[in-house]
Amino acid sequence: IAEAVGIAQSTASVHLQRLLDDEFVLVDRSSQASWYVVNAACIEQFPQAAEQVMGTLVGSIPLPDAAVQAPWHGQAEAMSKPS
């Protein structure tokens, strides 16, 4: 990912960790590699999720510094567990 977008690996790791913490992306570590995928629940439930997580909405005033609980928060574990 870092190479594809032209950033340092450490920078990519920091950004991916934030996306993981906010459950915007999910990670599959079942093999030797880690595979990151967009959490479909956040896309379906909140189209402006990236702006919400980052604290601003396009064409709007900045959001408060307080953490905003995303509507999909807590669903990642249920989605990643085998049935």
VENKADA-V814415 format. One record per residue. N is the residue number from 1. SS is DSSP state (H for helix, E for strand, L for the rest). PSI is psi in radians with two decimals (none if undefined). Layout:
((N	SS	PSI) (N	SS	PSI))
//
This chain:
((1	L	-0.84) (2	H	-0.82) (3	H	-0.71) (4	H	-0.59) (5	H	0.03) (6	L	0.68) (7	L	2.88) (8	L	2.62) (9	H	-0.68) (10	H	-0.65) (11	H	-0.77) (12	H	-0.72) (13	H	-0.74) (14	H	-0.79) (15	H	-0.74) (16	H	-0.67) (17	H	-0.71) (18	H	-0.74) (19	H	-0.65) (20	H	-0.78) (21	H	-0.65) (22	L	0.06) (23	L	0.47) (24	L	-0.52) (25	E	2.75) (26	E	2.74) (27	E	2.42) (28	E	1.97) (29	L	0.53) (30	L	-0.27) (31	L	-2.95) (32	L	-0.45) (33	L	2.77) (34	L	2.24) (35	E	2.15) (36	E	2.36) (37	E	2.60) (38	E	2.37) (39	L	1.87) (40	H	-0.54) (41	H	-0.66) (42	H	-0.59) (43	H	-0.76) (44	H	-0.67) (45	H	-0.41) (46	L	1.59) (47	L	-0.47) (48	L	0.60) (49	H	-0.73) (50	H	-0.76) (51	H	-0.67) (52	H	-0.81) (53	H	-0.69) (54	H	-0.18) (55	L	0.14) (56	L	2.66) (57	L	2.38) (58	L	2.29) (59	L	0.37) (60	L	2.99) (61	L	2.72) (62	L	2.58) (63	L	2.80) (64	L	2.76) (65	L	-0.38) (66	L	2.51) (67	L	2.43) (68	L	2.21) (69	L	1.98) (70	L	2.56) (71	L	-0.43) (72	L	-0.06) (73	L	2.29) (74	L	-0.11) (75	L	-0.28) (76	H	-0.76) (77	H	-0.79) (78	H	-0.63) (79	H	-0.53) (80	H	-0.17) (81	L	2.35) (82	L	2.59) (83	L	none))
//
